[in-house]
Amino acid sequence: MKITTQAIADLAGVSRATVDKVIHNRPGVSDAVREKIKAIIIETNYQPVHLRKYMREEKKQIRIAVIIPELQDDFMNSLKAGMDTSYLEFQPYGLHVDYYHCANYEPQQLIAILKHFKELPIDGIALRGLRNKHITELISDFADMNIPVFTYDADLPNSRRVSFIGEDLYRTGQISASLLCKSIGYEGEIALLTGSMNVNSCIQRIEGFTAYLKEHAPAVRIVAIEETLSQHVITYQKTAAILKSYPNLKGMWNCVCFSEDMAQAVIDAGKQKKVKLVSLIFAPKVMHYVKEGVIDYTIGLTPYKLGKIVIKSLYEYLISNIAPPPVNIRTPIYIGTDANIDMFENEHLKDF
């Protein structure tokens, strides 16, 4: 389908005039409808006429600074690949992106990089949020300087960031809880693995998970929540320690990467298929353990698509002042089991 203003209107169930008001940031549209239309504009990769005109006629360079964790995991690698794809698409029209790598879960290094940005001629910033008052204050400083900040994957909702781009984190937690409860029969002891409780993505996923348990599975008891700092060896060690401390454990959920290490620790303890496992992302090693029946379910997020949207959205905001709604971009969530995981084996660097 050709993406036109009429096509956007049809998808949103509104008139073309309403779409035009949103595109040109005019009044007369409710917040709910405006956000719905903006989300469709982003999802369909629609480029308004005035944006195409800008691309043809303007020569100004747009400089975006992206802070990305040093993690070399499948999620971040796919997210970076998506960013690169959008960068290459808009580079002929004056976009320049610089990537700055930051130690994972390390607020002081992120603070130092943000302070460095104050000395640079940049137009916009994209970063993965960490809960820290100094980071929030620096985002306010950039807002005062008319330099917009977009958060991705992990939000800072109480800051002056322009928009958050990421999954519905709370819903991911709810889905994970539902799958694990179904696997263990809605009763018994379970444990959770998380990266860091200073990162909003971990916090919101766990909030969604625990809220589901409270409403639907009160007989399920969380006996441990352990931070792994998203490292292979720590994930393995924490899993092994939990299995030793809680011999009656019925299930585990890892709300970040490296679930292959969780699975290997379960195998080494001789508890595969006895302890039910739920994980995130379609990483090749994780998918192997799903196929073998060690991991019961894995939830495929969409980091590649997310990365594309981050660069595209920030670039378009900088040249047209059209911001995506400051809520979750509801990228699709796929559920992999031993019966369907082969469908996704070659897709983890695409829209998954």
C-alpha distance (Angstrom), angle and dihedral (degrees) to the residues before:
residue distance angle dihedral
M1 . . .
K2 3.80 . .
I3 3.77 109.6 .
T4 3.80 107.7 -125.9
T5 3.79 133.0 147.3
Q6 3.80 87.7 -97.2
A7 3.81 90.7 52.7
I8 3.81 89.6 50.8
A9 3.82 89.3 48.8
D10 3.81 91.7 50.9
L11 3.80 92.1 50.1
A12 3.81 91.2 48.8
G13 3.81 95.1 42.0
V14 3.81 93.2 -124.1
S15 3.79 138.2 107.8
R16 3.79 123.9 -82.5
A17 3.81 88.0 -117.1
T18 3.80 89.4 60.3
V19 3.79 90.8 51.9
D20 3.80 89.7 49.6
K21 3.81 90.6 53.7
V22 3.80 90.5 53.7
I23 3.80 93.9 46.4
H24 3.80 91.8 52.1
N25 3.83 94.0 38.7
R26 3.80 94.4 -117.6
P27 3.83 126.2 157.3
G28 3.78 126.0 -109.0
V29 3.81 100.2 76.5
S30 3.80 125.8 101.1
D31 3.80 117.6 -117.2
A32 3.80 92.3 -115.5
V33 3.80 93.8 52.3
R34 3.81 92.1 42.8
E35 3.80 91.5 53.4
K36 3.80 91.7 46.5
I37 3.81 91.9 52.7
K38 3.80 93.0 46.0
A39 3.79 90.3 51.5
I40 3.82 90.6 52.2
I41 3.82 91.0 48.2
I42 3.79 89.3 55.3
E43 3.80 96.2 42.7
T44 3.83 93.9 49.5
N45 3.82 94.3 44.6
Y46 3.81 89.2 -126.2
Q47 3.79 115.5 177.0
P48 3.81 113.6 -156.5
V49 3.79 118.2 -133.1
H50 3.79 92.3 -111.2
L51 3.82 89.1 53.9
R52 3.81 92.0 52.1
K53 3.80 88.7 47.2
Y54 3.79 89.9 52.1
M55 3.79 90.1 50.8
R56 3.81 91.8 53.4
E57 3.79 98.9 42.8
E58 3.80 111.0 27.6
K59 3.78 123.0 81.1
K60 3.80 99.6 -174.5
Q61 3.78 115.1 124.2
I62 3.79 117.6 -128.3
R63 3.81 113.8 -149.0
I64 3.80 119.4 -159.5
A65 3.80 123.9 -175.2
V66 3.81 115.3 -153.0
I67 3.80 121.2 -166.5
I68 3.78 110.3 -157.5
P69 3.83 129.2 177.5
E70 3.79 117.5 -105.4
L71 3.80 89.0 -124.7
Q72 3.78 112.4 130.8
D73 3.79 96.4 -155.2
D74 3.78 130.6 130.2
F75 3.80 94.1 -104.7
M76 3.80 95.9 53.7
N77 3.80 92.9 39.5
S78 3.80 90.1 54.5
L79 3.81 92.0 44.4
K80 3.83 91.0 51.5
A81 3.82 90.3 48.3
G82 3.81 89.1 54.7
M83 3.80 90.9 49.8
D84 3.80 90.2 50.6
T85 3.80 90.7 51.7
S86 3.81 92.8 55.6
Y87 3.80 91.2 42.4
L88 3.80 91.1 55.9
E89 3.81 90.2 47.2
F90 3.80 94.3 55.0
Q91 3.80 100.0 30.4
P92 3.85 92.7 92.2
Y93 3.82 87.6 59.5
G94 3.79 97.5 56.4
L95 3.81 103.5 -81.0
H96 3.80 117.9 143.5
V97 3.80 121.0 -178.7
D98 3.80 126.1 -167.9
Y99 3.80 119.2 -167.5
Y100 3.81 120.0 -147.5
H101 3.79 117.5 -168.2
C102 3.78 119.2 -142.2
A103 3.79 131.0 -170.4
N104 3.78 109.1 -100.3
Y105 3.81 114.5 -99.6
E106 3.82 90.9 -2.2
P107 3.82 109.6 129.9
Q108 3.80 96.4 -177.8
Q109 3.78 93.4 61.3
L110 3.80 91.4 46.2
I111 3.81 89.2 50.5
A112 3.80 91.0 50.5
I113 3.81 91.9 51.1
L114 3.81 92.1 48.8
K115 3.80 90.9 50.6
H116 3.80 88.5 51.1
F117 3.81 89.6 54.4
K118 3.80 89.6 63.9
E119 3.80 87.5 70.6
L120 3.81 94.7 50.2
P121 3.82 132.5 83.1
I122 3.80 96.2 -118.8
D123 3.80 129.6 149.0
G124 3.80 102.9 -161.1
I125 3.80 143.4 6.3
A126 3.80 133.3 -145.6
L127 3.78 119.6 -168.3
R128 3.79 143.3 160.2
G129 3.77 105.7 -114.3
L130 3.79 125.9 -117.2
R131 3.80 121.2 -170.7
N132 3.78 103.8 -111.9
K133 3.80 129.3 127.1
H134 3.81 93.0 -137.4
I135 3.82 91.1 55.1
T136 3.80 89.5 49.9
E137 3.81 90.0 50.0
L138 3.81 91.7 50.3
I139 3.80 90.9 51.8
S140 3.81 87.4 54.4
D141 3.81 89.2 51.3
F142 3.79 90.3 54.6
A143 3.80 90.9 47.7
D144 3.81 88.2 55.4
M145 3.81 87.9 51.2
N146 3.84 90.6 51.5
I147 3.80 90.8 -114.8
P148 3.82 106.8 134.9
V149 3.78 120.8 -139.9
F150 3.80 121.8 -153.2
T151 3.79 119.9 -167.4
Y152 3.78 121.4 -150.0
D153 3.82 134.3 -167.5
A154 3.82 91.6 -5.8
D155 3.79 118.6 42.8
L156 3.80 135.2 -150.8
P157 3.81 97.9 -152.6
N158 3.81 95.7 177.1
S159 3.80 93.7 53.7
R160 3.80 129.1 86.2
R161 3.78 93.6 -105.1
V162 3.80 113.1 142.9
S163 3.79 98.1 -132.7
F164 3.78 144.9 -11.5
I165 3.80 119.0 -133.5
G166 3.78 116.6 -165.9
E167 3.76 147.6 88.0
D168 3.78 124.0 -54.4
L169 3.79 91.5 -91.7
Y170 3.80 96.6 -172.5
R171 3.80 90.9 51.4
T172 3.81 91.4 49.8
G173 3.79 88.3 57.3
Q174 3.79 91.9 49.2
I175 3.80 92.5 50.0
S176 3.80 90.9 48.4
A177 3.81 91.5 51.2
S178 3.78 91.6 48.9
L179 3.80 92.3 52.0
L180 3.81 94.0 46.9
C181 3.80 92.7 46.7
K182 3.78 91.2 51.7
S183 3.81 89.2 50.7
I184 3.82 96.0 51.9
G185 3.80 99.3 36.2
Y186 3.81 98.1 -106.7
E187 3.79 96.0 -73.8
G188 3.78 140.5 77.5
E189 3.79 141.3 51.1
I190 3.79 122.5 -41.8
A191 3.81 136.4 173.5
L192 3.80 133.6 -148.7
L193 3.79 131.1 -145.8
T194 3.79 120.2 -156.4
G195 3.78 136.6 172.7
S196 3.80 101.1 -129.4
M197 3.77 134.8 -28.4
N198 3.82 88.1 -135.9
V199 3.80 90.9 71.7
N200 3.77 118.2 82.7
S201 3.81 94.0 -146.0
C202 3.82 90.1 61.4
I203 3.79 92.8 42.9
Q204 3.81 95.9 50.2
R205 3.79 94.0 45.4
I206 3.80 90.0 52.5
E207 3.81 91.4 45.8
G208 3.80 89.7 54.5
F209 3.80 91.0 46.4
T210 3.80 95.3 50.1
A211 3.80 92.6 43.4
Y212 3.81 89.6 56.3
L213 3.80 91.2 50.5
K214 3.79 92.2 49.9
E215 3.79 92.4 52.9
H216 3.79 103.2 34.2
A217 3.81 109.3 18.7
P218 3.83 113.6 31.6
A219 3.81 90.1 158.1
V220 3.81 91.1 64.3
R221 3.81 111.7 91.7
I222 3.80 125.8 -161.9
V223 3.82 105.7 -141.7
A224 3.82 98.5 176.1
I225 3.80 140.8 17.6
E226 3.79 110.4 -171.6
E227 3.81 130.2 -174.4
T228 3.82 115.0 -134.6
L229 3.83 99.0 178.4
S230 3.82 83.3 -133.3
Q231 3.79 92.7 -79.2
H232 3.78 126.3 140.8
V233 3.79 99.1 -133.9
I234 3.81 94.8 43.1
T235 3.81 91.0 49.6
Y236 3.80 90.1 53.2
Q237 3.81 93.9 44.8
K238 3.81 95.0 47.0
T239 3.80 91.5 48.4
A240 3.80 92.3 49.4
A241 3.82 91.2 49.3
I242 3.81 92.6 49.4
L243 3.82 92.0 49.9
K244 3.80 90.3 51.0
S245 3.82 94.4 46.6
Y246 3.80 95.8 45.9
P247 3.82 109.9 39.2
N248 3.82 91.2 173.8
L249 3.79 94.0 54.9
K250 3.80 111.2 140.8
G251 3.79 103.0 -175.3
M252 3.81 149.3 5.1
W253 3.79 135.6 -158.5
N254 3.80 125.3 -162.4
C255 3.80 110.6 -159.0
V256 3.81 94.6 -168.6
C257 3.81 137.0 39.0
F258 3.81 133.2 -60.9
S259 3.78 96.5 58.3
E260 3.81 87.5 149.9
D261 3.82 86.3 74.9
M262 3.79 90.6 51.6
A263 3.80 88.7 51.5
Q264 3.81 93.7 48.0
A265 3.80 91.6 51.3
V266 3.81 89.5 52.6
I267 3.82 90.5 50.3
D268 3.80 92.1 48.4
A269 3.81 89.4 51.4
G270 3.80 89.6 52.7
K271 3.79 92.3 -119.2
Q272 3.79 102.8 115.0
K273 3.81 110.8 142.8
K274 3.83 88.4 8.1
V275 3.80 92.0 76.3
K276 3.81 109.8 46.5
L277 3.81 115.7 -138.0
V278 3.81 133.0 -156.6
S279 3.80 121.6 -175.4
L280 3.79 143.2 170.8
I281 3.83 133.5 -112.9
F282 3.80 133.2 20.1
A283 3.80 97.8 -98.2
P284 3.83 112.3 162.6
K285 3.83 94.7 -117.0
V286 3.79 92.0 46.1
M287 3.79 90.3 49.9
H288 3.82 89.2 52.3
Y289 3.81 90.9 56.8
V290 3.80 90.6 46.8
K291 3.80 89.9 53.2
E292 3.81 89.5 49.4
G293 3.81 91.1 50.9
V294 3.81 95.4 -117.1
I295 3.81 93.2 112.4
D296 3.80 108.9 44.8
Y297 3.80 98.4 -161.2
T298 3.78 137.0 5.1
I299 3.78 123.5 -169.3
G300 3.78 113.5 -138.6
L301 3.78 111.3 -143.1
T302 3.80 121.9 -170.2
P303 3.82 108.4 -117.1
Y304 3.82 95.2 153.9
K305 3.79 92.0 54.0
L306 3.80 90.5 43.3
G307 3.80 91.4 54.1
K308 3.79 91.9 51.0
I309 3.80 91.7 50.6
V310 3.83 93.6 49.3
I311 3.82 94.7 58.8
K312 3.80 95.2 37.5
S313 3.80 93.7 48.7
L314 3.79 95.8 47.0
Y315 3.81 92.5 45.8
E316 3.80 93.1 49.7
Y317 3.79 91.0 46.5
L318 3.79 90.8 53.3
I319 3.80 94.5 52.6
S320 3.80 101.1 33.8
N321 3.82 106.7 18.7
I322 3.80 90.1 -124.2
A323 3.80 107.2 140.6
P324 3.78 125.2 -170.3
P325 3.79 113.2 -117.3
P326 3.83 110.4 -80.2
V327 3.78 91.8 -115.7
N328 3.78 135.7 85.0
I329 3.79 118.9 -55.4
R330 3.76 96.3 -133.4
T331 3.77 98.9 -134.9
P332 3.83 113.1 -177.7
I333 3.78 119.4 -86.0
Y334 3.81 116.0 -148.7
I335 3.81 124.6 -164.4
G336 3.79 118.0 -143.9
T337 3.80 124.8 -158.6
D338 3.79 133.5 167.6
A339 3.81 87.8 -91.5
N340 3.83 97.5 57.4
I341 3.81 108.9 17.0
D342 3.81 92.2 102.4
M343 3.82 87.9 66.8
F344 3.80 89.5 68.7
E345 3.81 101.8 39.3
N346 3.80 95.6 107.5
E347 3.78 97.4 32.3
H348 3.82 106.0 70.3
L349 3.81 93.1 102.1
K350 3.79 94.6 46.3
D351 3.78 126.8 58.1
F352 3.81 91.3 -29.7
